């Protein structure tokens, strides 16, 4: 009898899918007259909303302009024509206004963004079931054993997913397919917008090594500055360094990881379900607020943040036990405080009370730029044993 031959495992093909200028693209569906123009998304809902409600009928010259913005907000995203002026995500809007004052400025519509996020992810899951959610606008997908996932290195399946998302939402995305998550994430940036980039192991030296070292997800500005001070500017430069040398300069864990990353090694699986550690909401004020003179405004904002966190917990089926706050002062100093309450909760009132107690432990001697609320120690209600004791009440004013 002939021995049964086990076929060799298929080459690992992992995709990183990133929606193109997601927040801005969602708004362009509402305002198609702005396509091709520099558009910036950022800040909260503003008084111009009544004007913006005209949607596709609103003349271009009636849209608010970035150059007229006054405040402390930051950019959530920008269209590619705006990015050509150097405007980018997380940039202060006042700084961006100097670079591109003519850009259209639109507020963030989180409800609409979340609706489209759910739509594109459900579309993916109908085609490829192994998907890791990495945020509102990006995912990892394991192509390895999905029909079409090996054809042309994964390009056939990537095309199908791109087309399916566009047909359902009208939005475009960029996809990188590679042997692992590390390289796939880099590859998804190669041909934006609406691009597909395929990378194989043999492409490491010609396509990955010439890239700046900061393109490795996990090498931030501080680490990149240290690398450049040591004469390392590209991923290839990093790969040329001995593991021992990197460990000597960056520590055992981080130095060893840098060596592996530079050689394109990454064995992390696509994780289809992960439990969040915490949930939070925060806001940056348009102007610095004073704890006494702006008490009513701060209290209202604080209540809204607690309600939003509670809503997030309830919608996703979690309760939390550790309540915390985050403050950023006008000198950019950050303060955090937290406390653990007696019983897990998703109740906005209890979250607000506990967060208010945390707030009393911070000297409010400077104006505030940012306020945030966090709920940690999360659990599913069904996982918790029933407790006889009632929650310890937390009382007191906020400010």
C-alpha positions in Angstrom: 0.0 0.0 0.0 1.3 3.4 -0.9 2.0 5.8 1.9 -0.3 8.8 1.9 1.6 11.9 1.1 0.7 15.1 3.0 0.9 18.1 0.8 3.2 20.8 1.9 1.6 23.8 3.7 0.6 26.7 1.5 2.8 29.8 1.6 1.6 32.2 4.2 -0.2 35.2 2.6 -1.3 38.0 5.0 -3.1 41.1 3.8 -3.3 44.5 5.5 -6.3 46.5 4.2 -6.4 50.3 4.9 -9.3 52.4 3.8 -8.2 55.5 1.8 -8.5 58.8 3.8 -11.5 57.1 5.4 -13.1 59.9 7.4 -12.7 62.3 4.4 -13.9 59.7 1.9 -17.1 59.2 3.9 -17.8 62.9 3.8 -17.2 63.0 0.0 -20.1 60.6 -0.4 -22.2 63.3 1.2 -20.6 66.2 -0.6 -19.6 64.8 -4.0 -19.0 68.4 -5.3 -15.8 68.4 -3.2 -14.1 65.5 -5.0 -10.6 66.5 -6.2 -10.4 69.4 -3.7 -8.3 69.7 -0.6 -10.6 68.8 2.3 -9.7 68.5 6.0 -11.7 66.6 8.6 -11.4 67.6 12.2 -12.9 69.2 15.3 -16.4 68.7 16.7 -19.8 69.6 15.4 -19.9 73.3 14.8 -22.4 76.1 14.1 -21.9 75.6 10.3 -23.8 72.3 10.5 -27.1 74.0 9.5 -25.4 75.1 6.3 -23.8 71.7 5.7 -27.1 70.0 5.9 -27.7 71.1 2.3 -25.4 68.3 1.3 -24.8 67.9 -2.5 -26.8 71.1 -3.1 -24.4 73.3 -1.2 -22.2 75.5 -3.5 -18.5 75.1 -2.9 -18.0 78.7 -2.0 -20.3 78.3 1.0 -18.2 75.6 2.7 -16.1 76.6 5.7 -12.4 77.1 5.1 -9.5 75.9 7.1 -8.0 79.3 7.0 -10.9 80.7 9.0 -10.5 78.2 11.8 -9.6 79.4 15.3 -9.0 76.9 18.0 -7.0 74.0 19.4 -8.4 71.1 17.3 -6.4 68.6 15.4 -6.9 67.0 12.0 -8.5 63.6 11.9 -7.7 63.0 8.2 -7.3 64.9 5.0 -7.9 64.1 1.3 -5.0 63.4 -0.9 -5.1 66.9 -2.6 -4.8 68.4 0.9 -1.9 66.1 1.8 0.0 67.4 -1.2 0.3 70.7 0.8 1.9 68.8 3.8 -1.3 68.6 5.8 -1.7 65.3 7.7 -3.5 63.4 10.4 -2.9 64.5 14.0 -1.6 67.9 12.9 -2.9 70.9 14.7 -5.5 72.7 12.5 -4.0 76.1 13.1 -0.7 74.8 11.8 -2.4 73.2 8.8 -4.3 76.4 8.1 -0.9 78.1 7.3 -0.1 75.3 4.9 -3.4 75.1 3.1 -5.8 77.9 4.1 -8.1 77.2 1.1 -8.9 73.7 2.2 -12.5 72.9 3.0 -13.0 72.1 6.7 -15.6 69.6 7.7 -16.5 68.3 11.2 -16.2 64.6 12.1 -19.4 62.5 11.9 -18.4 59.6 14.1 -21.8 57.8 13.7 -21.5 57.8 10.0 -17.9 56.7 10.1 -18.8 53.8 12.4 -21.6 52.8 10.1 -19.3 52.6 7.1 -16.7 50.8 9.2 -19.1 48.1 10.0 -20.2 47.8 6.4 -16.7 47.3 4.9 -15.7 44.8 7.6 -18.8 42.7 7.1 -18.1 42.7 3.4 -14.7 41.3 4.0 -16.0 38.6 6.3 -18.4 37.4 3.7 -15.3 36.6 1.5 -12.5 35.9 3.9 -13.4 34.8 7.4 -10.0 35.2 9.2 -10.0 39.0 9.8 -8.3 40.9 12.6 -10.0 44.3 13.4 -7.3 46.9 14.0 -9.5 50.0 14.3 -12.1 51.9 12.5 -10.4 51.9 9.1 -7.9 49.0 8.9 -7.8 45.2 9.2 -5.5 42.3 8.7 -6.8 39.3 6.7 -5.3 35.8 6.4 -5.5 35.0 2.6 -3.5 31.7 3.0 -6.3 29.2 2.5 -9.1 31.5 1.0 -10.0 30.8 -2.6 -7.9 33.1 -4.7 -5.6 34.0 -1.8 -2.6 32.3 -3.5 -3.3 33.3 -7.1 -0.8 36.0 -8.3 0.5 36.2 -4.7 -3.0 37.2 -3.4 -3.8 39.9 -6.0 -6.8 38.0 -7.3 -8.5 37.9 -3.9 -7.4 41.5 -3.1 -9.1 42.7 -6.3 -12.3 40.9 -5.3 -12.3 42.5 -1.8 -11.6 45.9 -3.2 -14.4 45.7 -5.7 -16.9 44.2 -3.2 -16.2 47.1 -0.7 -16.5 49.7 -3.4 -19.8 48.2 -4.7 -21.3 48.2 -1.2 -20.0 51.5 0.2 -18.6 53.6 -2.7 -15.3 53.8 -0.9 -11.8 52.7 -2.0 -9.1 50.9 0.0 -5.5 49.9 -0.4 -4.2 46.4 0.2 -0.8 45.0 0.8 -0.3 41.3 0.7 2.9 39.7 2.1 4.2 36.7 4.0 3.4 38.4 7.3 1.7 41.3 9.1 4.8 43.4 9.4 5.5 43.6 5.7 1.8 43.6 4.7 1.3 46.9 6.6 4.2 48.5 4.9 3.0 47.2 1.5 -0.5 48.7 1.9 1.1 52.2 1.7 3.0 51.5 -1.5 0.3 52.3 -4.0 -2.3 54.5 -2.3 -5.0 55.3 -3.0 -6.9 52.3 -4.3 -3.8 50.2 -4.8 -2.8 46.6 -4.4 0.9 45.8 -3.6 2.2 42.2 -3.5 5.4 41.4 -1.7 7.2 38.1 -1.6 10.2 36.9 0.5 12.5 37.6 -2.4 11.4 41.3 -2.4 12.9 42.0 1.0 16.2 43.4 -0.3 15.0 45.4 -3.4 11.7 46.7 -2.0 11.8 46.8 1.8 15.4 47.5 2.7 15.6 50.9 0.8 12.7 52.2 2.9 13.3 54.6 5.9 13.6 52.6 9.2 10.6 54.5 10.6 8.4 52.7 8.1 8.6 49.7 10.4 5.5 49.7 12.5 6.9 49.9 16.0 9.8 52.3 15.3 8.5 55.7 16.4 10.0 59.2 16.2 12.3 58.8 19.3 13.7 55.5 18.2 14.2 56.8 14.7 16.1 59.8 15.9 18.4 57.5 17.9 18.9 55.3 14.9 19.8 58.3 12.7 22.2 59.5 15.3 23.9 56.1 15.0 24.0 56.4 11.2 21.0 54.2 10.5 18.5 55.7 8.1 17.0 52.8 6.1 15.7 49.3 7.0 18.7 47.9 5.1 21.1 49.8 7.4 19.2 48.3 10.3 19.5 44.8 8.8 23.2 45.2 8.4 23.7 45.6 12.1 24.4 42.6 14.3 21.7 41.6 16.7 24.2 42.0 19.6 24.9 45.6 18.6 21.2 46.5 18.5 20.7 44.8 21.9 23.6 46.8 23.3 22.1 50.1 22.1 18.3 49.5 22.4 17.9 46.8 25.1 17.5 43.1 25.0 13.8 42.9 23.9 13.6 46.0 21.6 17.0 45.5 20.0 16.3 41.8 19.2 12.9 42.8 17.8 14.5 45.4 15.6 16.8 42.8 14.1 13.9 40.4 13.3 11.8 43.2 11.9 14.6 44.5 9.6 14.9 41.0 8.2 11.2 40.8 7.6 10.5 38.1 10.2 7.1 38.2 11.9 5.2 35.1 13.1 2.2 36.9 14.6 -1.1 35.2 13.6 -4.2 37.0 12.4 -6.3 37.3 15.6 -10.0 37.1 14.9 -11.2 38.0 18.4 -9.4 40.0 21.1 -10.7 41.5 24.3 -10.3 45.2 24.8 -8.3 46.3 27.8 -10.2 49.5 28.3 -12.4 52.0 26.5 -12.0 55.8 26.6 -13.3 59.0 25.2 -11.4 62.3 25.2 -11.7 65.7 23.6 -9.3 68.6 22.9 -10.9 72.0 23.5 -11.1 74.7 20.9 -9.7 77.1 23.6 -8.1 76.5 26.9 -10.7 76.2 29.7 -10.4 77.3 33.3 -11.6 75.0 36.0 -13.5 77.8 37.8 -14.5 80.3 35.2 -15.5 77.6 32.7 -16.9 75.2 35.2 -20.3 74.8 33.6 -18.8 74.1 30.2 -16.3 71.7 31.6 -19.0 69.9 33.6 -21.2 69.5 30.5 -18.3 68.1 28.5 -17.3 65.8 31.2 -20.8 64.4 31.4 -20.9 63.9 27.7 -17.6 62.0 27.7 -18.9 59.7 30.5 -22.1 59.1 28.6 -20.2 58.3 25.4 -17.9 55.8 27.2 -21.0 54.2 28.9 -22.6 53.9 25.5 -19.5 52.3 24.0 -19.5 49.8 26.8 -23.2 48.9 26.5 -23.0 48.6 22.7 -20.1 46.3 22.8 -21.3 44.3 25.8 -18.8 45.2 28.5 -18.7 46.5 32.0 -15.7 48.0 33.7 -14.4 48.5 37.3 -11.5 50.9 37.0 -12.5 54.5 36.2 -9.8 57.0 35.2 -9.4 60.5 33.8 -6.8 62.2 31.6 -6.0 65.9 31.6 -3.7 67.9 29.4 -2.9 71.4 30.7 -2.0 74.5 28.7 1.7 73.8 29.2 1.2 70.3 27.7 1.7 68.6 31.0 -0.5 65.5 31.3 -2.1 64.2 34.5 -3.9 60.9 34.9 -5.8 59.5 37.9 -7.9 56.4 38.4 -9.8 54.4 41.0 -11.4 51.0 41.3 -15.0 50.9 42.3 -16.7 48.1 44.1 -18.6 46.6 41.2 -18.3 46.5 37.4 -20.5 49.0 35.7 -21.5 50.5 32.3 -23.7 53.1 34.0 -22.9 56.7 32.9 -23.9 58.1 36.3 -21.6 55.8 38.2 -18.7 56.4 35.8 -19.2 60.2 36.1 -19.2 60.0 39.9 -16.1 57.9 40.1 -14.3 60.0 37.5 -15.3 63.2 39.4 -13.6 61.8 42.5 -10.4 61.2 40.4 -10.6 64.8 39.2 -10.6 66.1 42.8 -7.1 64.5 43.2 -5.6 66.7 40.6 -4.5 70.3 41.3 -6.5 72.4 38.7 -4.1 75.4 38.9 -3.7 75.7 35.1 -6.0 76.0 32.1 -7.0 72.7 30.4 -6.5 71.8 26.8 -7.9 68.2 26.9 -10.2 66.1 29.0 -10.6 62.4 28.8 -12.4 59.5 30.6 -11.4 55.9 30.6 -13.0 52.7 31.9 -10.7 49.7 32.4 -10.7 46.2 34.0 -13.3 45.2 31.5 -15.4 42.1 31.6 -18.4 40.6 30.0 -21.4 40.7 32.4 -22.0 37.0 31.9 -18.5 36.2 33.1 -19.0 37.9 36.5 -20.4 36.1 39.5 -23.4 37.7 41.0 -22.6 39.8 43.9 -24.8 40.5 46.9 -23.3 43.9 47.8 -24.4 47.0 46.1 -21.9 49.3 44.4 -20.2 51.7 46.8 -21.8 55.1 46.0 -19.4 57.8 44.9 -20.6 61.4 45.4 -19.4 64.9 45.0 -19.3 67.7 42.5 -16.9 67.6 39.5 -15.4 71.0 39.6 
